[in-house]
């Protein structure tokens, strides 16, 4: 259920003088063979940066290999909250997306690009770009400054974005704690495919499990992807994952899967074989670490520090207004990871402590 997703066919770039008829033939073939449902663990990717706040594209290839080989995670969600997507320029977001698609080709199963923006035009531009470079799907948050005030207004916005990349699976990124848009996901999903034919699922980043459960219950006949993904500013996504799986989640998107993917997969495997006692033990073990770092203050900055610590890949500082994680936080997180047997001394790569301090 959670593994073995094969990559679907890709769109190719049709910039410049690309033959339009060739593109249309390729588009027709793609529509005739839809992608498989996005499921299992999806790493919400971090955007590596230099000490001067520039994007460090040079390490994304290593990052892809680390996710696949060390964590067993083959799906990614790019330019979301963890990736500081809304702190990047449109040009930077396009470059990051291109790098992930290029380096992930034939290695990753699905690459979903978050294309949400305050401007409809910018969101459409990002959506079209994602289609051009061969992404496997796009996701969009609700605009959060001038907000949609009801379901119909929000769907009209999402519809216009999806229309810019009609061949790509479209996912709604529901994160009301950050957008302030309180429209219930259950309400939004009612009849959404009639308005947005490419709609394929939901990234549910909220703690309202009643709403999540009703999303699943009211859409049993549809093959939607229900991806649980509570943002780390609220809780880490795998803290409540087992509860979401029981309610029908088909997968999960989270920042912790960058470095705890292998551990979380053990919980998924136990759940799949109906060994609920072992699944619960795995959940509790992961929660011990999450509970510890949440008390220290856990967010994007701290996620970057932990990922640097565990992987040895320099993720750098966050972009302002976020502040760099303190050395004290990193030291405490390292000690907790070791005490839980999540991290041994041999797991630490040379120099990574300096990189994240």
C-alpha positions, 0 to 999 in steps of 0.5 A: 500500500505504501511502497513500490510506486512507479514513476509516471511519464513526464512532460518535457520542457517546451520553452522557446521553439519546441515543436507544439505538435510534439508537446500535444502528442506527449500531453495526449499520451500522458492523459491516457496513462494517469500516474499512480496515487501518491502514497507512503512517506513523502519528505518535505524537503529542506532548501539548503543555503549558504551562510550568506543566504543563497541557495546551495544547489550543489548538495541537492544531488547528495540529498536525493541519494541520502533520502533514497539510500539511507532513509528509504524515502522516494517521494518528495514535496518541494518548496513547501513550508519546510523548504521555505518556499514562500521566502524564495523568489519565483526564480529561485523556486523554479531553480529549486524545482528544476534541480530536484527533478533533474537530480531525482530522475530515475531515483525518486518515485514522485516529485510534487512541487508546491506552487502556492503564492499570494498572486494567482499569476505567480502561482500559475507561472509556477504550475506551468513551470512544474509541468514543463520540467516534468514534475509528478504533481503540484500542490497549492495552499490557500492565499493567506493575505487577501483570503478567500472567504468561502469554499466557492471562492477558494475553489475558483482560485485553485481551479485557475492554478490547476488549469495552468498545468492540466496534465499534472495531479493537483493537491490542495495543501490544507494548513489553516494554522498558517494561512488563517483560512478556516474552510474545512477540508471536508467541505472543500472536497465535496464535488471538487473534481467536478470543478478541478478534474486533475484534483488527486488529493489533500495534504492535510496539515491540521490537528483536527482529526474529525475533519480529516476523518470526514474527508476520508469517510465522505470520499471512500469511492474516490481514489484520492490521496489523503496525506497527513502532514501536520506542520512542525510549527504545530507538531511534527507530522509523525507524532499523530501519524498512527492515528491518521493511518487508522482513519484512512490516511494513504500516506504522510508528508513531513519534515522529520521523514528527511532524517527519521524516514527509516524509523517511521517506515518501521511503524508503517510496516508494522501497521501494514501487517496488523501488528498494532502493538509494535506500530504503537511502540514505534510511534511512542519512540518517535514521539519521545524525540518530537516531544523533547525538541518541541519543548526546546522550540522546534521549527524550520531552523531546527529541522535544518540543524538536525538534518545537517547533524544526521545526514552530514549534508550542510543545510545551512541557516534559514532565510530571514526572518527565521533565525539560525538554530542555536548550538545548545539546541543542536547539542541537546537534539544530538544527545536525545537522538543517541539516547533513543538509539536513533543516532550512533557516533558512527552515524555522524559525518566528519565536520557536520557539527561545525556545519550546523552550529 
